[in-house]
């Protein structure tokens, strides 16, 4: 039978846990609040400016910048226009300006400045730059290592294997039932 070095796995478990603790807290907080319908604009400052007419294709950047200057608003660091959900948008997940249509069908420029929660939720949803995505994938992989190292540290629950298997079976059953009941 293969013998595992428990002290090595305890160190792996400990240091990976500590390294990824900030990411775990972000995912836990934003995930739980998202379930309760607290979205990325919950702590945002949003201003909307109705345009006199619909802009022509290709004028989006010029129109957005003109509205920002007219109302003495900050110009985003990144003024390159990209299309997101049918709207021409510039800026970042913290501060952005977009050219869109409101519920009345009017063309508007919407300026959004998000607080910390909104930024973190968008990071959770992989809407930021790829830097946080690297942390997110590392965290996801480390979760597998956490469980594996935890099992190795406890020698696969040698003394309480029956109870451990029962707990796993119960968790598997309840998870499967929750998935089944949700579809």
Secondary structure as the mmCIF struct_conf table of DSSP 4:
data_model
#
loop_
_struct_conf.conf_type_id
_struct_conf.id
_struct_conf.beg_label_comp_id
_struct_conf.beg_label_asym_id
_struct_conf.beg_label_seq_id
_struct_conf.end_label_comp_id
_struct_conf.end_label_asym_id
_struct_conf.end_label_seq_id
HELX_LH_PP_P HELX_LH_PP_P1 UNK A 2 UNK A 4
HELX_RH_AL_P HELX_RH_AL_P1 UNK A 6 UNK A 35
TURN_TY1_P TURN_TY1_P1 UNK A 36 UNK A 37
TURN_TY1_P TURN_TY1_P2 UNK A 40 UNK A 43
STRN STRN1 UNK A 45 UNK A 50
BEND BEND1 UNK A 52 UNK A 53
HELX_LH_PP_P HELX_LH_PP_P2 UNK A 54 UNK A 56
TURN_TY1_P TURN_TY1_P3 UNK A 57 UNK A 58
HELX_RH_AL_P HELX_RH_AL_P2 UNK A 60 UNK A 70
TURN_TY1_P TURN_TY1_P4 UNK A 71 UNK A 72
HELX_LH_PP_P HELX_LH_PP_P3 UNK A 73 UNK A 76
BEND BEND2 UNK A 77 UNK A 77
STRN STRN2 UNK A 82 UNK A 84
TURN_TY1_P TURN_TY1_P5 UNK A 85 UNK A 86
STRN STRN3 UNK A 87 UNK A 91
BEND BEND3 UNK A 93 UNK A 94
STRN STRN4 UNK A 95 UNK A 101
TURN_TY1_P TURN_TY1_P6 UNK A 103 UNK A 104
BEND BEND4 UNK A 105 UNK A 105
STRN STRN5 UNK A 107 UNK A 113
HELX_RH_AL_P HELX_RH_AL_P3 UNK A 116 UNK A 124
TURN_TY1_P TURN_TY1_P7 UNK A 125 UNK A 126
BEND BEND5 UNK A 128 UNK A 128
HELX_RH_AL_P HELX_RH_AL_P4 UNK A 130 UNK A 153
TURN_TY1_P TURN_TY1_P8 UNK A 154 UNK A 157
HELX_RH_3T_P HELX_RH_3T_P1 UNK A 158 UNK A 160
HELX_RH_AL_P HELX_RH_AL_P5 UNK A 161 UNK A 182
#
